[in-house]
Amino acid sequence: MYDLLQILVLSYWIGKPFGTKVFSNKGGFIYLLAPTPELWALVPSHRIQILYIADISLVIMYLEIVSGCLVLESGTGSGSLTTSLARAIAPTGHVYSFDFHE
């Protein structure tokens, strides 16, 4: 994947809408995708344990987290759970997240 990124002109990505197919000078291509909690959890390498979307869905359902809720999260970590919580409580709720590390 890094070889492909090296031959793509990264400045070309700026301002392009999500879903745009970006071609390299070697004939390869990638699609520009919106950063969703699902992609955030699956793509980057993590040094910490994260919750995946199936687990997050269960947590949100059992805690009855809906639009307008206030949620206090201890341990932001990768932000995987935080971004999903923010989507679940949008547009009027708020997530307060605290982490040991800056």
C-alpha positions in Angstrom: 0.0 0.0 0.0 2.8 2.4 0.8 4.3 1.9 -2.7 1.0 3.0 -4.2 0.9 6.1 -1.9 4.4 7.1 -2.9 3.4 7.3 -6.6 0.2 9.2 -6.0 0.3 12.9 -6.1 -1.1 13.6 -2.6 -1.8 17.3 -3.2 -4.3 16.2 -5.9 -6.5 14.7 -3.1 -7.1 18.1 -1.5 -10.6 19.4 -2.2 -11.8 16.2 -4.0 -15.1 14.8 -2.9 -15.3 11.5 -1.1 -15.7 8.7 -3.6 -13.3 10.2 -6.1 -11.2 7.6 -7.9 -7.5 8.8 -7.8 -5.1 7.3 -10.3 -1.3 6.9 -10.0 1.3 7.4 -12.7 1.8 3.6 -12.6 -1.8 2.7 -13.5 -3.0 1.9 -10.0 -5.9 3.7 -8.3 -7.6 4.2 -4.9 -10.9 5.7 -3.9 -11.0 8.6 -1.4 -13.3 7.5 1.4 -14.9 9.5 4.2 -13.3 8.7 7.6 -16.1 6.7 9.3 -15.7 5.0 12.6 -15.6 1.7 10.8 -12.6 2.7 8.7 -11.0 4.4 11.6 -11.1 1.1 13.6 -10.1 -1.3 10.8 -7.4 0.5 8.7 -4.8 2.2 11.0 -2.4 0.1 13.1 -3.1 0.4 16.8 -0.9 -0.2 19.8 -4.0 -0.5 22.0 -7.1 -2.7 22.1 -10.0 -1.1 20.3 -13.7 -1.9 20.1 -15.0 -2.9 16.7 -18.3 -1.8 15.3 -20.2 -5.0 16.3 -19.2 -4.5 19.9 -19.8 -0.8 19.8 -23.4 -1.4 18.4 -24.1 -3.7 21.4 -22.8 -1.2 23.9 -24.9 1.6 22.4 -28.0 -0.6 22.3 -27.6 -1.9 25.9 -26.9 1.6 27.3 -29.8 3.1 25.3 -27.7 5.8 23.9 -29.8 8.0 21.6 -29.8 11.5 20.1 -29.5 14.1 22.8 -27.7 11.9 25.4 -24.7 13.1 27.4 -22.0 10.5 27.5 -18.9 10.4 29.7 -16.1 8.2 28.3 -13.0 7.3 30.3 -10.1 6.4 28.1 -10.4 7.9 24.7 -7.7 5.6 23.2 -7.9 5.4 19.4 -11.2 7.3 19.3 -13.0 4.3 17.7 -15.8 4.2 20.4 -15.8 8.0 20.7 -16.6 8.6 17.1 -19.4 6.0 17.1 -20.8 7.5 20.3 -20.8 11.0 18.7 -22.7 9.7 15.7 -25.3 7.9 18.0 -26.1 11.1 20.0 -26.0 13.6 17.2 -27.1 16.3 16.6 -28.0 17.5 20.1 -26.0 15.2 22.5 -22.4 15.6 23.8 -19.5 13.1 24.4 -17.1 14.0 27.2 -14.0 11.9 26.8 -11.0 11.8 29.0 -7.6 10.0 28.5 -4.5 9.7 30.6 -2.3 10.7 27.7 -2.3 14.1 26.2 
